[in-house]
Amino acid sequence: MKKDILQALQLVSPIPLEEHMLERPSHAQLGDFALPCFPFAKVLRKSPVAIAEEMASSVNHPLIQKAEAVNGYVNLFLNRKVIADSLLQTILEQSTSYGTSNEGNGGVVTIDMSSPNIAKPFSMGHLRSTVIGNSIALLLKKNGYTPVKINYIGDWGTQFGKLLTAYRKWGNEEDVRQAPIETLLKLYIRFHEEAEKDSSLNDEGRAAFKALEDGDTDALALWDWFKTESLKEFQRIYDLLGVTFDSYNGEAYYNDKMEPVVQELEDKGLLVESDGAMVVELEEGMPPCLIKKSDGATLYATRDLAAAIDRKNKYDFVKSVYVVGNEQSLHFTQVKQVLGKLGHEWEKTIVHVPFGLILQGGKKMSTRKGKIVLLENVLKEAIELAQKNIKEKNPSLANRSEVAEAVGVGAILFSDLKQHRKHDIEFNLESMLQVEGETGPYVQYANARAHSILRKVGEINSFTINEVNDHEWETIKLLEQFPQAVKRAADDLDPSIIAKYAIDFAQAFNSFYGNVQVLTDQANLPYRTALIETVTIVLTESLRLLGMKAPKEM
């Protein structure tokens, strides 16, 4: 619609116009759009007031009801009936496809996300990468890209030599099968406690990892079992979050792919020695990228270089996204620069999507021994609280458990995603579950309320619009803005744009519902029912793009 309005203005504008010039006034009495004429004054050698008056008097377009010149602005009031009729018909026809575009033209975008360490608990620290990455994938798909979600599992390193040693000394197969993560974590902690008394244990741990690296059959079998059991545990959490992956290729997958990268760096004269280690010198002011330690061991950068090259060869991505915390910004800058030095121009398509911390009482959630905040426990607590709330407010609800899960999990997702990802988040479960305020349950409840009205009315096949009042118009204007919100969120890799849109839209609908007699005004019932149906379509789709469910009853 904005482009149509701009074209109408272009017909009467003495100079070329651009879309960003058209503003949406903050007050309804100033119109639906406004064009400030101040930037044109110098070019045209006229006052902005005169330019605005000339343009306003000449505007003639079926979408524009009237144009007013006010203090150097052209204020445009749109033809509500024409726009409402066309928009509602479009949304009802397109349904969940509304807001979908083919901008990405099928291009592959790899998304490195979640990436917990096997044999360790899935803590709150992994929540943000998981849910931000999942929402970005949904947004990119809506915009015509082909997202490939990669769970870059932490499944390699010296810690596994320690774990193998601990299991062989003190482990029990049945305990691992009963509670894999809990048991393996206890073994890992015990190893460190015992190593403080007997340092030779560290040598055993290193030797066990060396055997693993060298392909020892027994070591590999144990390692593979630990990984399998850990992934089963993780899968329960992913199922609760509604998150799936296209690849679980973790760190171990790249073991045989690092040496060719190191060799290429050496062949191109990029590797230099520094204090016994091998590094790549980078731009002035940037610390060198460490490729090999003095003992010959490779590092995260080596592995990420191999992973980036392997993914480019495998997927030929148009963009490669890494949803990893703020603290890794330097690391990804270094990796990109090394890829550039190797001649890989596609390094420009690598994007680090950083995010802040989850705080509790203004402090980072502790992950020290014995104080790990387990995500699964938090999700279960949220579901239980949601169930309690539903029992108090709607005890006769048929599918109470299912709705409680959707609301409890959704509350955590929405609380994370409504903030810009770079911001830290204060974690407070009770405030997240409030059905008032800027929360997930508030948006879900608005959608359920809309569905409740539709159930009372039943099916309506056609509608005629007599007039569009102010409350309806605010809802319709936000309906029209949904595709733009989806595009901006995908372009900026920022799910908070959709979360904030969903809050604004739910508030507009609740205002409409609170001020308009839908069920008793028979003359306008078909039109208002159609409007409410489009509300459910867009609210449900907004929630889906955040990875949330949209219960029809709460």
N, C-alpha and C positions, 0 to 999 in steps of 0.2 A: 504493500500500500504506500509506503514512504516513497518508493521510486515513482509510482504513478503521480503522487502529489508533486514531486520534484519536476517531473516532465510537464505537468500543467503550469507550474510556475515558470519553467524555462521558456514557455511560449510567450510570456509577457516580460521576461527579464532582459535587460539591456546587456548583461554580461553572463558568461557561462556559470552555471551553478554546480555545486558538488553536494553529495548526500549529507556529509557531516555539517553542512551549513544549516540544515533544517533541524530545528530544536523542538522538543516536547515541553510546553510550558508546565510549570509546577502547579499552577492554579487553573481549574477548568474554565473560569470566566475569561481567561486569556486565549481560549481556543484549544484545538487539538494539536496543531503544529504552529510554529512561528518562524519567520525568516527575518533575522536581523539585517538591516540594510547599511549599517555603519561601515563595513569593510568596502562598500561600493562607492562611498562618497568621494574619496580621493580620485579614483579612476574616472568617474562620471562628472566630477566637479559640480556636484549638487549636494544639498543637505540630505541626510538619511530620511528625514521626515517627508521631503518632496518625493524621493525615490519610492518610499513605501506607499505613499498616496497614489502615485501613478500606477504602480503594480497592482495594488488592491482593487482599483477601479476597473482594471482590465481583465482580472481573473475570471475565467468561465470554463467550468469543468463539471461533469455530472457527479463526481465524488465530493465536490466542494459546495457546501450550502451557502456560505458567504465568506468574504474576505474583508478584514478591517485593518486600516492603517492606524497604529497607535504608537506615538513617540518613536518613530523610526523602525518599527516592526510591522511586518505583514502577518497579522493573526488570522489563521484559517480555521473555520468551523466546518467540519465534515458533514456530509449527508448521511446521517445515522442509519436511516432505513435501508438505503442502497447498500451500504457497507455491511450492515448486520445481516441482511438477507444473503448476500453473496458469500460472506465468511462462514455463516452457519451451515449453508448448503455444502460448502467445500469441506469443512471439518467432518460433517456427518458422512459424506461420501468417502473421504480418505481415511477416516477413523484413526487407527494407530499409526498410519503412514503420514499423518499431518506433521509437518516440520521436518520430514525426511528429505535429504538432498543427495545428489550424485556428485557432489563437489570433489570427493576423493577419487572418483573414477576407478574404484577397486584397488587402489594402491595399498600395499602392505605397510602397516605400522607395527613394529615389534614393541612390546611393552614389558620391560623387566620390572617385576613387582613381587611383593610379599617376601619371598626368599628367607624363610626361617632356617635355623640350623637344626639338622637332625640330631636326635638324642638329647635335645634341649627343649624346654617348654615353649609353647607358642604364647609369648607374653603380649601385653598391651602395646609394647613397642612395635610389633609387626602389624598392628591394626591399620595404621594410617597408610602404609605402602599398599596394603591389600585393597582397601576400599577406595582409595583415590585412584589406583591403577585400574580397578574394575569399572569405575564410573567413566574414566577417560576412554576405556575401550568401548563402552556402550555409546558414548557421545560420538566417537570417531566412526563407529559403524552406522549410526544414524545419519552421518554426513557423507556416507558413501565410501569410506575406507574399509580395508580388511584388517582388523586388529588381530595380532598374534600375541596372546598373553603367555609370558614365560616366567615360570617359577624357578628362579635361579637358586636352587636349594644349596645351603651350606653343608656339603657332604664330604669335605676333604680337609686335610691339615693334620698337624701334629697332635691335636686334641683327640683324634681317633686312635692314635697309637696309645695314648694314656687310657682311653676307654677300653680298648682291647685288653690291655694289661690288667686293668681293674676288674673286668668281667672274668678273666681267667683266674684271678686270685680269689675273688669274693662273690662272684656272680652266681645266679641261679636261673636256669632257663624258664621255669614256670613263673617266677616273679616278673621277668621281662614280658612274657606273654600276657600276664594279667594286667600289668600297668607299665607299659614300655617306657614312656618318657620319665615318669616318676622314679622308676627303678634305675634307669641309666643315669639320670641326674645325680641320684644318691651315690652311685658308683663313682661318677666323675668327681664329685665333691670329696668322697672318701680318699680317692687317689691323691688329691692335693693335700689333704690333711696328713696322710701317711708319708707323703714325699717330704713334708717339712721335718719329719723325724728321720727319714732315711732317703737321702738325696739320690741313691743309686736307682730308685724307682724311676726317676726322670730319664736315666739312661735306658732302662727297660722300655719306657714309653716311646722314646726315639727309635729304638731298635724295632719295636712292633710296627711303627709307622713306616719305617724303611722296608720292612718285609711286605707291608701292604702295598707300598709303591712298586716294589719289585714283582708283585703279582702272586705272592704266597697264597696258595689255595685256601688254607684254613682261615687266614686273616681276611681274605676277600669274602669268604662265605659268612663270617661273623659280621663284617661291615655291611654286607648286603642285607643281612637279616635285621640289623639295627635300623637300617634305612627303611626297609619295608614296614617294620612295626611303627616307626615314627610317622611315616606317611599315612598310615591307617588312622593314627591319632589326629593328625592335622586335618584329614579329610572330614572328620566330624565337625570341626570348626568351619571349614570351607562350606560344608553343606548348610550349616546354620546361617552363614553369611550369604549363601546363594552364589558363591564364586567358583568358577571353573577355570581350567588352564588348558592351553594348547601344547605346552611343553613343560616337562619337569627336568630338563637338562641342567644339572647343577654343576658345581665346581669340578667334580671328578670327571665329567664328560670332556673337559678341555685339557686333560692331562697330556694327551698325545698331540695336542694342537698348539702347545706353547713353544716347543723347540723350533719349529719352522719360523715363528715370528721373531724369536731371538736371533736366529740365523740371518733372517732378512735384515734386521737392524744392524747386525755385524757386517754383512755384505755391503750395506749402503754407508758404512762408516759412521753410523749414528751412536754406537755403543762406546762409551769411554769409561775408564776405570776411576773410581773414587773411593779411597780408603778400603780397597780390596773388593768393593762391590762394583757392579756394572750398571751404569745409568745412561739416560739420554738427556743431554743438556737442552733446556727450553729457552723461551724468550727471556730477555733481561727482566729481573725482578721476580721471576718464577723459579721455585726450587726445582732441581732436576728430578726426573721421573725414575724411580728405582726399579730396575728390571730384574736383577739377580743379586741376592745377598752374597756376602764374602764366602759363604760355604756352598755356593752354587744353587741354593734354593730359590725358586721363583716366588713372586709376590702377587698381590691382588691386581696390580696394574698389568702384569704379564698375562694373567688369566683373562682380564677384561679386554685386553687388546686381541687376544685369540678369540674370545667370544664375539666381539664386534665384527671381526673379519669373517668368522664362520657364519654368523647370522646374515651378513650381507650376501655371502655366497649362496646361502640356503634359501633366503626369502626375497632377496633383491628389494629390500625395504625402501620406501620413499622417506621414511622417518623412523628413527629408533629412539624410543623413550625409556628413560631410566627413572623410576619412581623411588627415589632414595633420599634419606634425610639431608637436611641443610649442611651437616658437618662433612659431607662427601663432595662438596662443590669443587674444592681444589683438585681432588682426585680425578674428577671427570674432565676438568679443564686440561689437566696433564695428559690424560688418555687421548683426548681429541687432538691435542697438539702433536703427540707422537704419531698418531694416525696420519695427520697432515704431512709430517716430515717423511713418512713412508710413501707419500704420493697418493693417498686415498682421499680424493676430493669430497667423497660422500661423508667425511667426518663432520661437514657442516650440517648434515641432517640428523646428527646425534643431539638429543635434547635431554638435559638433566632436569627433572621435575622435583625440586626440593620441597621438603615439608618440615614444619616445626615439631615441637615436643608435645606430649600429653602430660599435663601437670595435675597435681592434686594438692590443694592448699597452697598453690603458687610455686610448688616445688616439683622437680622431675620425679615421676613415678620410679621408686627404687627397684633395681634389679639385682641387688646384692644377694648373697647366699641367704636363702630362707625368706626373702622378702620379694620374690618375683610375683608380680601381679598377673595372674593367668587370665588370658582373654576368654577362655571357655567358661571360667567361673563367673566372670563379669557378664557374659552373655546370658548365662543361666539365671543370674540374679535379676537381670533386666526383664527377662521373660516372667519370672516369678512375681516381680513387682507389677508388671502389666496385667498378669492374671488376677492379682489381688484387686487392682483398680477396676477391672472389668466386672469382677464378681460383685463389687460394691455398687457399680453404676448400671450394669446390665446383666443381672444374674441369669436371665432366661436365654442369653445368647447361645445359639445352637453349637457353633464350632469355636467355643471359647479358647481352647488350647491353641488351635491354629492361629486365631486372631492375636492371642497374647504373644506368640512367637513373632508374628509379623510386626507388632507394635513395639515389643521389647528390643528386638534386633534393629528395627528401623530407627528407633530413638537414638541408638548409639551411632548408626551410620549417618543420620541426618546431623547430629551434633558435630560430628567430624567434618562433614562435607559442606556445611553452611558457612564455615570459616574459610577465608582464603588459605590455601594449603601452606603458605609460608608462616602463618601465624601459629603460635602455641595455643593449645586448647586446655581449658580448665575442665577437669572431669568431675561431674556431679550427677550421679545416676538419677536421683529423684527429680531434679530440675529438667533433665533430658526427657523425662516421661510425662511432663505436664501437658495437658491438652489445651492449655492457653499459652500464648506467647509464641516465640519463634522456634517451634519444636517440630520434630517428625510427626508425633501423634496429632498435633494441631492440623497439619496438612492432611493426614490420613482421615481424621475425623470430618473435615470439611468434605472430603470425597465421599465418605460413607453417608453423610447427611444428604448429599446430592442424590446418591443412589436410593436413599429412603424415599425421597420425593418421587423419583421415577417409578418406584414400585407402587406407590399410591395412585399415580396417574394412569399407568398402563401405556400401551403403545399408541403413538400418534403418527400418522403417515405423512401429513402435510401441515403447513402452517402459513399464516399471513401475518405480516408485521404492521400493526396500526400506528404505533409510535415506539420510540426507544427512550425510556426515561434515564435520568442521570445515573442511577445505580446500575441499571442494565448496561449502560454505555461504558462505565468503568470496567466492568467485567469483559465486555466485548473488545475493548481496546487492548486489554491484556491477552485475550485469546489471540488477537492478531499479532502480538509481539512474540509469541512462543517460538516460531521458526528462527527469528533473529537471535533469541536467547540461546537456542540450541547451537547455532552457528558460532556465536561468540565463545560459548563454553568450549566447543571443540577446537576452535582456532587458538584459544588461550590455554588449552589444557587445564581448565579451571571449572570443576564441578560446582563451586560455590555460586556461580552465576545462575545455574538451574535451581539450586536450593533457595536462593534469595527470590528468584522469580516465583517459585512455588509458594513461598510465604506471602508475597504480594498478591498473588492470584487467589489464594485461599482467603485472604482478608477481604478482597474485593467481592468474592462470592458470598462470604458470610454477611457482608454489609447489604448486598442485594437481597439475600434470603431474609435478613432481619427487617428490611424496609418495604418489601414488595409482597403483596398477597398473591402467591402463586396459585394455590389450589382453589380459592374462592372466586377469582376473576375468570369466569368461563370464556369471555371474549378473547382474552390474551393467553389462555392456558396452553394451546398448541405451540405458540411461538416461545413462551417461557419454558415449556417442557423441552423443546429443541435446544434452547440455550443451556439448560441444565445438563442435557445429555452431552453437549460439547464440553462443558466444564468437567464432567467425569472422564471424558476421553483425554483431555489435556492434563488434568491432575494425575491420572493414572500413569500416563506416559512420562510426566515429570518425575514421579516417584521411581518408575522403572529405570530411568536414566541415572538415578542415584543408587541403583541396586536394591531398591526397597519394594516391598509388596504393598498393594492397595486394597485392603479388605473392603467389601461392599457393605458390611455391617460391623459396627463396633458397639 
